[in-house]
């Protein structure tokens, strides 16, 4: 079902600027909070002004990644899919407050189910040119979960569920379309294991916190139906001396520049 905007008190939410203030996002004060990962995921989606772009943001939370993409790409049509009603309601509010209701909508639903169920929600299999996801990074069986239920659900999921996310992403991606996932660098083997049976021409972009430091995030992008070879792209360094962002990272985070995913 489509989610309706909800009203929240100032004590429950914060208002955070993204893309140098071009986008303002309401987020829950306590719970999972979107940040750099969402912006990088949005920036990884290539766009050609001559080709219509339909994008599905799986596990969209309050909509940060999908809305960053919609702001950067003025011809993109975006669907935000979120299972938690409270987050879906905030996503709907963020769509309206950023004047993007003509091109972005939110659907409250869970991964799985049959084609009929999704059609009833206006989501058609193999109809999206690009599907993006920022899934929970941690295994629910590997450690103590945060006491906040929404935060716990955003941070962790059962170990085998990454396969379900990739399967769903492939179901929704049009033939020849692309899918992109951001994850921890040490989960790269698991991401490739679930992507390789479904997507080809895989591109891996490491994100390094500082020059000379190991990557802490990876973006993995592939083409449905392709048999192209895997490419390991030059990594992006996020921070220079101190806590300042590098010029390349600044262009993405503040000015909405795209990432060089070679799509």
C-alpha positions in Angstrom: 0.0 0.0 0.0 1.1 3.6 -0.6 2.1 5.3 2.6 0.6 8.6 3.6 2.6 11.4 5.2 2.5 11.5 9.0 3.1 14.4 11.5 5.9 14.0 14.0 6.8 16.2 16.9 10.1 18.1 16.9 11.3 15.8 19.8 10.9 12.7 17.6 12.7 13.8 14.4 15.6 15.9 13.1 15.8 17.8 9.9 19.0 17.1 8.0 20.3 18.7 4.8 21.8 16.6 2.0 23.4 17.6 -1.3 24.5 20.9 0.1 21.0 21.8 1.2 19.3 20.9 -2.0 17.4 18.2 -0.1 16.0 18.3 3.4 15.2 15.0 5.1 13.3 14.3 8.3 14.7 11.4 10.3 13.9 9.8 13.6 16.1 11.3 16.3 16.6 7.8 17.9 17.0 4.9 15.5 18.8 4.3 12.2 19.9 7.5 10.5 20.8 7.7 6.9 24.0 9.5 5.9 27.0 9.1 3.5 26.1 5.5 2.4 22.7 6.6 1.0 24.2 9.6 -0.9 26.9 7.3 -2.4 24.3 4.7 -3.4 22.3 7.4 -5.2 25.3 8.8 -6.9 26.2 5.3 -8.3 23.2 5.3 -10.6 24.2 6.4 -14.1 21.8 8.6 -16.0 21.4 9.5 -19.7 19.1 12.5 -20.4 17.8 10.8 -23.5 16.7 7.6 -21.7 13.8 7.5 -19.3 14.8 6.1 -15.9 12.6 4.2 -13.5 14.3 3.3 -10.2 13.3 1.1 -7.3 14.9 1.9 -3.9 14.6 -1.4 -1.9 14.5 -0.9 1.9 14.3 2.8 1.4 13.9 3.9 5.0 13.0 7.6 5.1 13.8 7.8 1.4 17.2 9.4 1.5 18.9 7.5 -1.4 15.9 7.6 -3.7 15.3 11.3 -3.1 19.0 12.2 -3.6 18.7 10.4 -6.9 15.5 12.2 -7.9 17.0 15.5 -7.0 20.2 14.8 -9.1 18.3 13.3 -12.1 15.3 15.5 -13.0 13.8 12.9 -15.4 14.0 9.9 -13.0 10.8 8.3 -11.7 11.5 6.7 -8.3 9.6 4.2 -6.1 10.6 3.9 -2.5 9.9 0.5 -1.0 9.9 0.3 2.8 8.5 -2.3 5.2 8.4 -0.3 8.4 5.2 1.9 8.4 6.8 4.6 10.6 9.7 5.0 8.2 7.4 4.8 5.1 5.3 7.6 6.5 8.4 9.7 7.0 9.5 8.9 3.5 6.1 10.1 2.2 6.5 13.3 4.2 10.0 13.8 2.8 8.7 13.5 -0.8 6.1 16.2 -0.2 8.4 18.6 1.7 11.0 18.4 -1.1 8.4 18.9 -3.8 9.1 15.6 -5.5 5.6 14.1 -5.4 5.3 14.2 -9.2 8.2 11.8 -9.7 8.6 9.9 -6.4 6.2 7.7 -4.4 6.6 5.4 -1.4 5.1 1.9 -1.1 4.8 0.1 2.3 5.6 -3.5 1.7 8.0 -6.4 2.4 10.4 -8.2 0.0 8.9 -11.4 -1.2 5.4 -12.4 -2.2 4.0 -13.1 -5.7 3.7 -11.0 -8.8 0.0 -10.5 -8.2 0.7 -9.0 -4.7 3.2 -6.5 -6.2 1.0 -5.6 -9.1 -1.7 -4.6 -6.6 0.8 -2.1 -5.2 1.7 -0.8 -8.6 5.1 -2.6 -8.7 5.6 -4.6 -11.9 8.3 -7.2 -12.2 11.1 -6.4 -14.7 9.9 -2.8 -15.1 12.8 -0.9 -13.4 15.8 0.3 -15.3 17.8 0.4 -12.0 17.2 -1.1 -8.6 19.2 0.1 -5.6 19.6 -1.3 -2.1 21.4 -0.5 1.2 20.5 -3.6 3.2 21.2 -4.1 6.9 24.9 -4.8 7.2 24.9 -7.1 10.3 23.8 -10.7 11.0 21.2 -11.0 13.7 22.9 -14.1 15.1 26.4 -12.5 15.3 25.9 -10.0 18.1 23.8 -7.9 20.4 21.1 -5.9 18.6 20.3 -2.3 19.5 17.3 -2.0 21.9 15.4 0.2 19.5 13.4 -2.1 17.2 13.6 0.2 14.1 17.3 0.6 14.5 17.8 -3.1 15.0 15.9 -3.9 11.9 17.9 -1.4 9.8 21.2 -2.7 11.1 20.8 -6.4 11.1 19.0 -9.3 9.4 19.3 -13.1 9.3 22.4 -14.2 7.5 20.6 -15.9 4.6 18.4 -12.9 3.8 20.9 -11.2 1.6 20.1 -13.8 -1.0 16.4 -12.8 -0.8 17.3 -9.2 -1.4 19.3 -10.0 -4.5 16.6 -12.3 -5.8 14.0 -9.6 -5.4 16.2 -7.0 -7.0 16.7 -9.3 -10.0 12.9 -9.9 -10.3 12.3 -6.2 -10.4 15.2 -5.2 -12.8 14.3 -5.0 -16.5 16.4 -7.1 -18.9 19.5 -5.2 -19.6 18.8 -3.0 -16.6 21.1 -2.5 -13.6 21.2 -3.1 -9.9 23.5 -1.5 -7.3 24.1 -2.5 -3.7 26.2 -0.8 -1.0 27.7 -2.9 1.8 30.6 -3.3 4.2 33.8 -4.1 2.4 34.3 -7.3 4.4 30.9 -8.5 3.0 32.1 -8.3 -0.6 32.3 -12.1 -1.0 28.7 -12.5 0.1 27.5 -9.7 -2.1 29.2 -11.2 -5.2 27.9 -14.7 -4.3 24.3 -13.4 -4.5 24.8 -11.1 -7.5 26.8 -13.3 -9.8 24.0 -15.8 -10.6 21.7 -12.9 -11.5 23.9 -10.0 -12.9 26.9 -9.8 -15.2 29.4 -7.1 -16.1 29.8 -6.5 -12.4 31.6 -3.4 -11.3 33.1 -3.0 -7.8 33.9 0.5 -6.4 35.7 0.5 -3.1 35.2 3.5 -0.8 38.2 4.3 1.4 37.9 6.5 4.5 41.4 7.9 3.9 44.3 7.5 1.5 46.2 4.3 2.3 43.4 3.0 4.5 41.5 -0.3 3.6 38.1 0.2 2.0 35.3 0.2 4.5 32.4 0.2 2.0 31.9 -1.3 -1.5 29.4 -0.5 -4.2 28.6 -3.5 -6.4 26.7 -2.9 -9.6 25.7 -5.3 -12.3 23.7 -5.7 -15.5 20.8 -8.2 -15.7 21.4 -10.7 -18.5 25.0 -9.6 -19.2 27.9 -12.0 -19.5 30.5 -9.2 -19.3 33.5 -9.6 -17.1 33.9 -8.2 -13.6 35.7 -4.9 -13.2 37.4 -3.6 -10.0 37.3 0.2 -10.3 39.8 2.6 -8.8 38.7 3.3 -5.2 37.2 6.7 -4.0 39.0 8.3 -1.0 36.5 10.1 1.1 38.6 12.1 3.6 41.8 14.2 3.3 43.8 15.4 6.2 41.7 15.7 9.4 38.0 15.2 8.8 37.6 17.3 5.6 36.2 15.5 2.6 38.3 15.2 -0.5 37.3 17.4 -3.5 35.9 14.3 -5.3 33.8 13.3 -2.3 32.7 17.0 -1.8 31.4 17.0 -5.4 29.2 14.0 -4.7 28.0 14.9 -1.2 27.5 18.6 -1.6 27.0 19.2 -5.3 25.2 15.9 -6.3 27.9 14.7 -8.8 27.6 11.1 -10.0 30.1 8.4 -9.1 32.3 6.9 -11.9 30.5 3.5 -12.0 31.0 3.3 -15.8 27.4 2.3 -16.3 
